[in-house]
């Protein structure tokens, strides 16, 4: 199984894009219990096995408390079908687009040197090259700068 770093670098070669999730931190048992309880109240027709599979998937994908809570709230707010799927939850994520140095240079050529005032280098776990995010995203999502 490829490492996160290799997957990210391969993805960059394929798509020319990097991004990071705005959700970080750990996934606690307390959060899982609270969110499952909320799902049971919102969707009482879900079978019992749904929650076992969901719990396995969110742990394997390495969800955080913040991401799980946001995913459950989003599902409750937007589910138009009578019974949601696990995919409705585990695909939920909010990501910040990151730019490589080369992409920053290309933006400078297109928009001018002021681009460097609008983007700053950020720490991006699993990415072994210097990447940049917009100052607005850095402030909004409290990203760690270099």
trRosetta pair geometry for C-beta under 8 A, 3 or more apart (Angstrom, degrees):
i j d omega theta_ij theta_ji phi_ij phi_ji
2 6 4.3 -118 -175 90 105 124
2 7 5.0 133 109 -59 120 83
2 10 7.1 -19 174 1 162 142
3 6 4.7 94 54 11 79 100
3 7 6.8 -142 95 -5 40 88
4 7 5.6 -56 -144 39 30 112
4 8 6.1 31 156 -20 66 107
4 125 7.8 1 122 134 144 87
4 126 4.0 -67 128 -133 116 129
5 8 5.8 -57 -149 36 28 109
5 9 6.3 21 156 -13 65 108
5 126 5.2 -147 -76 -163 60 65
5 127 7.3 172 -128 -84 71 23
5 128 5.8 48 -154 -27 116 111
6 9 5.8 -57 -143 41 31 107
6 10 6.0 31 157 -18 67 108
7 10 5.8 -55 -144 39 27 110
7 11 6.1 32 154 -22 63 108
7 126 8.0 -23 60 176 93 124
8 11 5.6 -54 -147 36 29 114
8 12 6.5 33 152 -22 63 102
8 18 6.7 47 -173 -124 102 97
8 126 5.2 129 -21 138 147 101
8 127 5.3 -113 144 -90 151 76
9 12 5.6 -48 -150 31 34 114
9 13 6.7 35 151 -18 64 101
9 127 7.8 147 -64 -133 73 63
9 128 7.0 -14 -69 33 119 105
10 13 5.7 -52 -152 35 35 111
10 14 6.3 29 152 -15 66 110
11 14 5.7 -60 -146 42 31 109
11 15 5.7 -18 172 22 70 113
11 17 7.4 -65 144 73 96 71
11 18 7.6 114 100 -97 110 60
12 15 6.8 -75 -124 57 20 77
12 16 6.6 53 -172 -113 58 18
12 17 6.9 -151 -116 57 59 28
12 18 5.7 -1 -90 -62 105 91
12 100 7.4 93 -157 -56 129 130
16 103 7.7 129 171 -77 96 120
17 97 7.0 -58 -161 -144 104 93
17 98 7.9 120 -178 59 62 70
18 97 7.6 110 83 -167 57 52
18 98 4.0 -48 96 70 104 112
18 99 7.6 -159 48 -60 101 15
18 100 7.0 107 4 -52 124 83
18 124 6.9 47 158 171 131 162
18 127 5.9 65 -152 -117 140 145
18 131 5.5 -86 86 -124 150 147
19 95 4.1 48 154 164 128 124
19 96 6.1 165 -159 76 81 40
19 97 5.2 -41 -99 -102 98 42
19 98 5.8 177 -96 7 34 87
20 95 6.5 158 78 -152 25 81
20 96 5.6 -16 59 53 79 94
20 98 6.3 57 -8 -36 92 125
20 122 8.0 -129 22 113 145 131
20 124 5.2 -143 -57 -137 136 95
20 125 7.3 108 -131 39 126 76
20 127 7.7 -97 -69 -11 109 131
20 143 7.8 113 76 -122 134 122
21 24 7.2 147 95 -61 98 67
21 67 7.0 -3 171 -90 136 130
21 93 5.3 -75 -119 -166 107 113
21 94 6.9 94 -156 70 67 53
21 95 5.6 -51 -94 -97 46 73
21 96 8.0 101 -167 11 4 79
22 94 4.7 -27 24 94 120 103
22 95 6.9 -157 -18 -101 80 21
22 96 6.0 101 -70 -30 87 100
22 141 4.4 -103 -136 -139 107 133
23 63 7.7 -19 128 -161 140 64
23 64 4.9 -173 157 45 100 121
23 66 4.6 -169 -139 91 95 108
23 67 3.6 100 156 -63 166 96
23 70 6.9 -133 -83 23 131 139
23 93 6.9 -114 18 -139 120 76
23 94 7.0 105 -25 45 93 87
24 64 5.8 103 145 -61 14 163
24 66 7.3 17 45 37 38 134
25 64 4.2 97 69 -158 79 129
25 65 6.0 -53 108 29 126 92
25 66 6.0 91 41 0 128 108
26 64 6.3 80 61 -134 9 80
26 65 6.8 28 88 -17 55 97
27 31 6.4 -118 -162 67 61 130
27 32 6.8 61 168 -52 99 102
27 58 6.6 164 -142 139 156 103
27 59 6.6 -151 88 -103 149 64
27 62 7.3 -163 -9 -165 125 42
27 63 5.1 76 -84 87 134 77
27 64 5.7 -134 -63 -127 74 25
27 65 5.9 160 -118 -53 46 60
27 68 6.5 91 -127 -21 103 134
28 31 4.7 97 62 4 85 100
28 32 7.1 -148 98 -4 47 85
28 65 5.7 7 18 -75 93 118
29 32 5.6 -54 -150 36 36 112
29 33 6.2 37 153 -20 69 106
30 33 5.8 -55 -149 36 29 111
30 34 6.3 26 155 -16 64 109
31 34 5.8 -57 -146 39 31 110
31 35 6.1 22 160 -14 67 111
31 65 4.0 -143 -88 -126 164 94
31 68 5.8 110 145 73 118 136
31 69 6.6 -83 -160 -52 111 98
32 35 6.1 -63 -144 42 26 104
32 36 6.1 26 159 -19 65 109
32 55 6.0 67 -164 -121 133 99
32 58 7.4 167 -108 82 104 139
32 68 7.0 -58 -89 173 59 164
33 36 6.0 -56 -144 37 25 109
33 37 6.4 29 155 -21 61 108
34 37 5.7 -55 -152 34 29 114
34 38 6.5 29 151 -19 63 105
35 38 5.4 -49 -147 35 36 114
35 39 6.4 39 152 -19 65 103
35 68 5.3 -99 -45 147 171 109
35 69 6.2 -128 -86 -91 119 56
35 72 4.6 -156 -156 -43 104 158
36 39 5.6 -52 -148 37 33 112
36 40 6.3 37 152 -22 65 104
36 51 5.2 69 -141 -142 120 123
36 54 7.6 152 -100 86 96 134
36 55 7.4 -7 -74 -67 130 105
37 40 5.7 -53 -149 34 30 113
37 41 6.6 27 153 -16 63 106
38 41 5.9 -57 -152 37 31 110
38 42 6.2 21 155 -12 66 112
38 72 5.7 82 90 161 130 137
38 76 7.2 -67 153 -59 108 141
39 42 5.8 -62 -141 44 30 105
39 43 5.8 -30 177 37 70 105
39 46 6.8 -20 149 25 103 158
39 51 7.4 159 84 -95 135 99
39 72 6.1 -98 -62 -139 94 111
39 75 7.6 10 -110 91 96 138
39 76 8.0 -130 -101 -67 57 100
40 43 7.2 -76 -121 65 17 66
40 44 6.5 53 176 -103 60 57
40 46 7.1 -111 -107 53 56 116
40 51 7.7 -4 -65 -71 101 136
41 44 7.2 3 -142 -65 18 86
42 75 7.8 120 111 109 151 97
42 76 4.9 -89 -135 -114 159 103
43 46 4.8 57 121 -26 109 111
43 79 7.6 -24 -76 96 124 166
43 83 6.5 111 -166 -126 121 57
43 84 6.2 -89 -92 17 162 99
45 82 6.8 3 51 150 151 101
45 83 5.7 -91 95 -89 116 106
46 50 4.5 -75 172 38 108 161
46 51 7.4 100 127 -42 125 86
46 83 6.3 147 -85 -147 70 96
46 84 7.6 -24 -86 51 120 79
47 50 5.2 125 66 -21 69 98
48 51 6.5 -56 -173 26 46 106
48 52 7.4 39 141 -13 71 104
49 52 5.5 -54 -154 35 49 113
49 53 6.2 42 154 -15 77 105
50 53 6.2 -66 -155 41 27 105
50 54 6.0 27 153 -21 66 113
50 86 6.9 -167 -159 -65 80 95
51 54 5.4 -49 -139 38 32 115
51 55 6.2 36 159 -22 64 104
52 55 5.9 -55 -149 34 26 110
52 56 6.6 26 153 -17 61 106
53 56 5.7 -55 -150 37 33 112
53 57 6.2 30 155 -19 67 109
53 86 5.9 -76 114 -84 112 151
54 57 5.8 -60 -147 38 29 109
54 58 6.2 20 161 -14 67 108
54 86 5.3 -154 -89 -123 79 101
54 89 6.4 24 -140 70 112 152
54 90 7.7 -158 -141 -50 71 104
55 58 6.3 -56 -141 38 27 103
55 59 6.4 24 160 -15 62 111
56 59 6.1 -67 -153 39 26 108
56 60 6.2 20 157 -16 66 111
57 60 5.8 -58 -144 38 29 108
57 61 6.0 18 161 -10 66 112
57 86 6.0 101 22 174 162 128
57 90 5.2 -66 141 -85 127 145
58 61 5.9 -56 -138 46 30 106
58 63 4.1 -34 -171 10 91 136
58 68 5.9 58 -161 -96 146 112
58 89 7.5 -51 -72 131 112 117
58 90 6.4 -139 -79 -102 71 94
59 62 7.4 27 178 -78 32 39
59 63 7.3 -58 -68 28 28 92
61 90 6.0 144 -11 -158 163 108
63 67 4.8 -137 -160 83 85 120
63 68 4.9 87 150 -56 135 94
63 71 7.6 -62 -140 1 135 143
63 90 7.7 -104 -64 -126 123 73
64 67 4.8 93 49 8 78 101
64 68 7.0 -147 87 -4 38 87
65 68 6.0 -60 -147 39 28 108
65 69 6.1 25 159 -17 65 111
66 69 6.0 -59 -147 39 26 109
66 70 6.2 23 157 -16 63 112
67 70 5.7 -58 -145 41 29 111
67 71 6.1 32 155 -23 66 108
67 92 7.1 155 -179 103 85 96
67 93 6.7 -4 -143 -108 118 71
68 71 5.6 -54 -145 35 29 112
68 72 6.3 26 158 -16 65 106
68 89 8.0 26 -140 -180 65 110
69 72 6.0 -56 -147 37 28 108
69 73 6.3 26 156 -15 64 109
70 73 5.8 -57 -145 40 29 110
70 74 6.1 31 156 -20 65 108
70 92 6.6 -172 109 145 91 128
70 94 7.4 -72 150 -7 155 113
71 74 5.8 -55 -146 37 27 111
71 75 6.3 29 155 -20 63 106
71 89 4.8 84 155 -158 124 71
71 90 7.5 46 -156 -73 155 23
71 92 3.7 155 -113 64 92 146
72 75 5.7 -53 -147 35 31 112
72 76 6.4 30 155 -17 64 106
72 89 6.9 21 -76 -126 59 111
73 76 5.8 -56 -148 37 31 110
73 77 6.2 25 155 -14 65 112
74 77 5.7 -62 -146 42 29 109
74 78 5.8 -15 170 13 68 119
74 92 5.6 154 59 -130 145 139
75 78 6.6 -79 -131 52 20 85
75 79 5.2 31 179 -45 68 112
75 84 5.5 38 -167 -123 119 166
75 88 5.4 97 -115 136 110 115
75 89 5.8 -22 -56 -83 143 80
75 92 7.5 -93 -46 -52 91 144
76 79 6.8 -23 -107 9 16 110
79 84 4.8 -70 -124 -74 138 111
79 88 6.6 51 -99 -178 101 156
81 84 6.5 136 70 -82 104 48
84 88 4.4 -92 -172 48 106 154
84 89 7.2 88 141 -36 130 91
85 88 5.0 120 59 -9 70 96
85 89 8.0 -145 101 5 52 82
86 89 5.9 -63 -166 40 44 106
86 90 5.9 17 153 -6 80 114
87 90 6.1 -63 -126 47 33 95
87 91 5.6 26 177 -17 70 116
88 91 7.0 -58 -136 35 12 103
88 92 7.5 27 153 -40 49 103
89 92 6.0 -51 -166 4 34 116
96 133 5.5 17 151 -136 125 129
96 137 4.6 123 -141 -177 121 138
96 141 6.0 -129 -59 34 135 158
96 143 6.8 -95 61 -67 172 141
97 133 7.4 142 83 -125 51 79
97 134 8.0 40 68 -9 90 102
97 137 7.8 -152 44 -65 66 165
98 122 7.1 -117 -119 55 110 118
98 124 6.0 23 -101 -87 163 152
98 127 7.3 -25 102 -129 163 179
98 131 4.1 22 171 166 123 130
98 132 6.6 137 -164 62 72 37
98 133 5.6 -47 -105 -74 71 83
99 103 4.1 -127 -167 92 94 128
99 104 5.4 118 127 -58 122 79
99 107 7.2 -8 -168 -13 156 137
99 119 6.5 -29 46 -157 131 152
99 131 6.4 142 65 -164 36 76
99 132 4.7 -35 64 64 93 94
99 133 7.5 158 15 -80 83 34
100 103 4.7 99 51 7 74 100
100 104 7.1 -130 99 -5 41 86
100 129 6.3 4 -129 119 98 134
100 130 7.6 98 -152 85 59 65
100 131 6.1 -46 -91 -108 47 75
100 132 7.7 165 -92 16 2 89
101 104 5.5 -53 -151 34 35 115
101 105 6.5 37 151 -20 66 101
101 129 7.6 -112 -2 162 99 109
101 130 5.8 48 -48 82 107 108
101 132 7.6 107 -81 -16 49 114
102 105 5.7 -51 -151 33 33 112
102 106 6.5 34 150 -18 64 104
103 106 5.5 -51 -149 36 36 115
103 107 6.4 37 151 -19 66 102
103 132 8.0 -153 78 45 103 110
104 107 5.7 -53 -149 37 33 110
104 108 6.4 38 149 -23 64 103
104 115 6.6 164 -164 128 75 126
104 116 7.3 74 179 -89 117 75
104 119 6.3 -146 -117 89 110 147
104 132 5.5 64 -73 24 127 151
105 108 5.4 -50 -149 32 34 116
105 109 6.5 37 151 -20 64 102
106 109 5.7 -50 -151 33 33 113
106 110 6.4 22 153 -11 64 109
107 110 5.7 -62 -146 44 33 107
107 111 5.5 -18 172 23 73 114
107 115 4.7 147 121 -142 109 157
107 119 7.9 75 81 -1 154 147
108 111 6.9 -73 -119 57 19 76
108 112 6.7 -57 -162 121 56 13
108 113 5.9 36 -151 -96 102 44
108 115 5.0 -128 -83 40 64 134
108 116 6.9 25 -93 -38 114 93
111 114 7.0 -91 132 61 97 92
111 115 5.3 104 80 -62 117 110
112 115 6.6 151 80 -18 53 88
113 116 6.1 -30 177 14 66 111
114 117 5.4 -44 -168 27 62 115
114 118 6.8 52 141 -16 77 105
115 118 5.7 -67 -156 40 40 109
115 119 6.3 -5 161 14 76 112
116 119 6.7 -71 -130 56 30 85
117 135 7.7 -32 145 -28 55 142
118 134 6.0 -27 156 -142 86 80
118 135 5.7 -116 -165 5 41 107
119 132 4.3 58 161 159 116 123
119 133 6.5 175 -148 87 83 21
119 134 5.6 -53 -95 -99 75 43
119 135 6.7 -122 -83 -30 23 75
120 132 6.3 168 85 -147 18 87
120 133 6.9 -27 62 60 68 69
120 135 6.0 77 -6 -85 106 77
120 138 6.0 6 51 -52 116 161
120 145 5.1 -18 132 -131 127 124
120 146 7.8 -177 156 39 88 75
121 130 5.5 -37 -134 -169 121 101
121 131 7.0 118 -145 77 68 35
121 132 5.5 -55 -88 -92 47 74
121 145 6.3 97 82 -164 62 78
121 146 4.1 -45 110 39 113 118
122 131 6.4 -47 56 92 83 84
122 132 6.7 116 5 -134 86 28
122 133 4.7 8 -9 9 142 113
122 138 6.4 -155 -84 -101 124 105
122 143 4.8 -11 -142 146 136 125
122 144 6.4 114 -161 79 80 52
122 145 5.5 -60 -101 -106 63 52
122 146 6.6 -158 -101 -14 10 87
123 143 7.5 -176 48 172 73 85
123 144 4.4 -14 30 89 118 109
123 145 7.4 -178 -8 -128 80 4
123 146 6.2 133 -55 -65 72 83
124 127 4.0 -5 104 38 116 127
124 131 5.1 1 -1 49 145 132
127 131 5.8 -4 128 -11 147 135
130 146 7.2 -77 -135 20 97 166
133 137 4.8 -100 165 82 112 125
133 138 5.4 137 96 -58 113 88
133 143 5.8 15 61 77 156 166
134 137 4.6 91 61 8 87 101
134 138 6.9 -149 96 -7 45 86
135 138 5.4 -52 -146 36 34 117
135 139 6.3 30 156 -15 67 106
136 139 6.1 -59 -148 40 27 105
136 140 6.0 24 157 -18 65 113
137 140 5.7 -56 -135 41 30 110
137 141 5.7 -12 178 18 68 113
137 143 6.5 23 127 -6 85 135
138 141 7.2 -74 -131 54 13 81
138 142 7.7 46 170 -120 50 12
138 143 4.6 -89 -127 50 63 106
138 145 6.2 34 -150 -64 136 104
139 142 7.5 14 -168 -74 23 48
